Amino acid sequence: MDLVIGPLDLSAHVDEALAVQAVAFGLGPDEVAVRRQIVLRHMTYPGARALGATTAEGRLVGFVYGLPNDRAHWWSTVVEPYLRARDNDHWLDDSFVITELHVHPAYQNRGAGRALITTITDSATEPRSILSAIDTESPARALYRSLGYQDLARQVLFPSAPRPYAVMGAPLPLLRP
Ligand SMILES: CC(C)(COP(=O)(O)OP(=O)(O)OC[C@H]1O[C@@H](n2cnc3c(N)ncnc32)[C@H](O)[C@@H]1OP(=O)(O)O)[C@@H](O)C(=O)NCCC(=O)NCCS
């Protein structure tokens, strides 16, 4: 792979990262502005960290960030009843949450996404990882499954999100192909 995976000071590079997310995931300017405040807040939480995928010229073309789950955090409070309904809410304890993972479309399918999520979870001390992904068959869902993530809840509705999400969890370390 011609991209370098390494630590990212996400607070300092939030605009570059959100520019990647905007084109990879499809965010409008208003959504970017909202995400910007959320990312900056997340990066103040204990254990929050990010990795970037950078070209030889130093352009950020992918990133991942996550943090140890805290049941008091908004995301956790939204997914908790869905997990509890399936006796899966223990996944919220001692778990590293992948909050965002995005690779610029021009740089997808080169292994960057897999390298980003594997590397960040390798540094976690928690025995498991959880995340949410739009509840449809997508490259992201296929990637997560190949790493050992399984569905813990489906059709999870986040306030203001137009589409339902699946919550997925995997034991750490993640599976290698
Ligand atoms: C999900 C995403 C980060 C993957 O990044 P990537 O750099 O392309 O991923 P990789 O090259 O490491 O691909 C690894 C796996 O993804 C899956 N994948 C990639 N493209 C795929 C496609 N078109 N169809 C199905 N699976 C695909 C495969 O499982 C692949 O494994 P393989 O290489 O063994 O075949 C990227 O597709 C992306 O940014 N998508 C848009 C934003 C998004 O949905 N983010 C996740 C939000 S939850």
The ligand as an SDF file (V2000), in Angstrom:
LIG
                    3D

 48 50  0  0  0  0  0  0  0  0999 V2000
  -15.6890    1.2710    4.5710 C   0  0  0  0  0  0  0  0  0  0  0  0
  -14.4140    1.8830    4.0180 C   0  0  0  0  0  0  0  0  0  0  0  0
  -13.7860    2.7600    5.1010 C   0  0  0  0  0  0  0  0  0  0  0  0
  -13.4350    0.7920    3.6360 C   0  0  0  0  0  0  0  0  0  0  0  0
  -12.2330    1.4180    3.2470 O   0  0  0  0  0  0  0  0  0  0  0  0
  -11.2510    0.7440    2.1610 P   0  0  0  0  0  0  0  0  0  0  0  0
   -9.9360    1.4030    2.3020 O   0  0  0  0  0  0  0  0  0  0  0  0
  -11.8780    0.7320    0.8230 O   0  0  0  0  0  0  0  0  0  0  0  0
  -11.1930   -0.7330    2.7100 O   0  0  0  0  0  0  0  0  0  0  0  0
  -10.1650   -1.8770    2.3360 P   0  0  0  0  0  0  0  0  0  0  0  0
   -9.4990   -1.5890    1.0260 O   0  0  0  0  0  0  0  0  0  0  0  0
   -9.3080   -2.0890    3.5100 O   0  0  0  0  0  0  0  0  0  0  0  0
  -11.2070   -3.0290    2.0780 O   0  0  0  0  0  0  0  0  0  0  0  0
  -11.3320   -4.0460    2.9040 C   0  0  0  0  0  0  0  0  0  0  0  0
  -12.6470   -4.7780    2.7370 C   0  0  0  0  0  0  0  0  0  0  0  0
  -13.7590   -3.9330    2.5030 O   0  0  0  0  0  0  0  0  0  0  0  0
  -14.7380   -4.6970    1.8170 C   0  0  0  0  0  0  0  0  0  0  0  0
  -15.0260   -4.0080    0.5950 N   0  0  0  0  0  0  0  0  0  0  0  0
  -14.3460   -2.9900    0.0350 C   0  0  0  0  0  0  0  0  0  0  0  0
  -14.9580   -2.5720   -1.0750 N   0  0  0  0  0  0  0  0  0  0  0  0
  -16.0410   -3.3550   -1.2180 C   0  0  0  0  0  0  0  0  0  0  0  0
  -17.0930   -3.4070   -2.1700 C   0  0  0  0  0  0  0  0  0  0  0  0
  -17.1510   -2.5630   -3.2070 N   0  0  0  0  0  0  0  0  0  0  0  0
  -18.0700   -4.3090   -1.9830 N   0  0  0  0  0  0  0  0  0  0  0  0
  -18.0270   -5.1700   -0.9500 C   0  0  0  0  0  0  0  0  0  0  0  0
  -17.0440   -5.1730   -0.0330 N   0  0  0  0  0  0  0  0  0  0  0  0
  -16.0710   -4.2640   -0.1620 C   0  0  0  0  0  0  0  0  0  0  0  0
  -14.1700   -6.0420    1.5740 C   0  0  0  0  0  0  0  0  0  0  0  0
  -14.5570   -6.8670    2.6600 O   0  0  0  0  0  0  0  0  0  0  0  0
  -12.6970   -5.7490    1.6410 C   0  0  0  0  0  0  0  0  0  0  0  0
  -11.9970   -6.8760    1.9740 O   0  0  0  0  0  0  0  0  0  0  0  0
  -10.9790   -7.5430    0.9090 P   0  0  0  0  0  0  0  0  0  0  0  0
   -9.9560   -6.5110    0.6310 O   0  0  0  0  0  0  0  0  0  0  0  0
  -10.4430   -8.7150    1.6590 O   0  0  0  0  0  0  0  0  0  0  0  0
  -11.8200   -7.8860   -0.2740 O   0  0  0  0  0  0  0  0  0  0  0  0
  -14.7230    2.7160    2.7490 C   0  0  0  0  0  0  0  0  0  0  0  0
  -15.4280    1.8930    1.8440 O   0  0  0  0  0  0  0  0  0  0  0  0
  -15.5050    3.9690    3.0080 C   0  0  0  0  0  0  0  0  0  0  0  0
  -14.9420    5.0010    3.4030 O   0  0  0  0  0  0  0  0  0  0  0  0
  -16.8310    3.9160    2.7730 N   0  0  0  0  0  0  0  0  0  0  0  0
  -17.6860    5.0770    2.8660 C   0  0  0  0  0  0  0  0  0  0  0  0
  -17.8210    5.5790    4.2740 C   0  0  0  0  0  0  0  0  0  0  0  0
  -18.3470    4.5310    5.2100 C   0  0  0  0  0  0  0  0  0  0  0  0
  -19.3210    3.8550    4.9130 O   0  0  0  0  0  0  0  0  0  0  0  0
  -17.6910    4.4250    6.3600 N   0  0  0  0  0  0  0  0  0  0  0  0
  -18.0860    3.5130    7.3710 C   0  0  0  0  0  0  0  0  0  0  0  0
  -19.1360    4.1310    8.2080 C   0  0  0  0  0  0  0  0  0  0  0  0
  -19.7510    2.9420    9.3880 S   0  0  0  0  0  0  0  0  0  0  0  0
  1  2  1  0
  2  3  1  0
  2  4  1  0
  2 36  1  0
  4  5  1  0
  5  6  1  0
  6  7  2  0
  6  8  1  0
  6  9  1  0
  9 10  1  0
 10 11  2  0
 10 12  1  0
 10 13  1  0
 13 14  1  0
 14 15  1  0
 15 16  1  0
 15 30  1  0
 16 17  1  0
 17 18  1  0
 17 28  1  0
 18 19  1  0
 18 27  1  0
 19 20  2  0
 20 21  1  0
 21 22  1  0
 21 27  2  0
 22 23  1  0
 22 24  2  0
 24 25  1  0
 25 26  2  0
 26 27  1  0
 28 29  1  0
 28 30  1  0
 30 31  1  0
 31 32  1  0
 32 33  2  0
 32 34  1  0
 32 35  1  0
 36 37  1  0
 36 38  1  0
 38 39  2  0
 38 40  1  0
 40 41  1  0
 41 42  1  0
 42 43  1  0
 43 44  2  0
 43 45  1  0
 45 46  1  0
 46 47  1  0
 47 48  1  0
M  END
$$$$
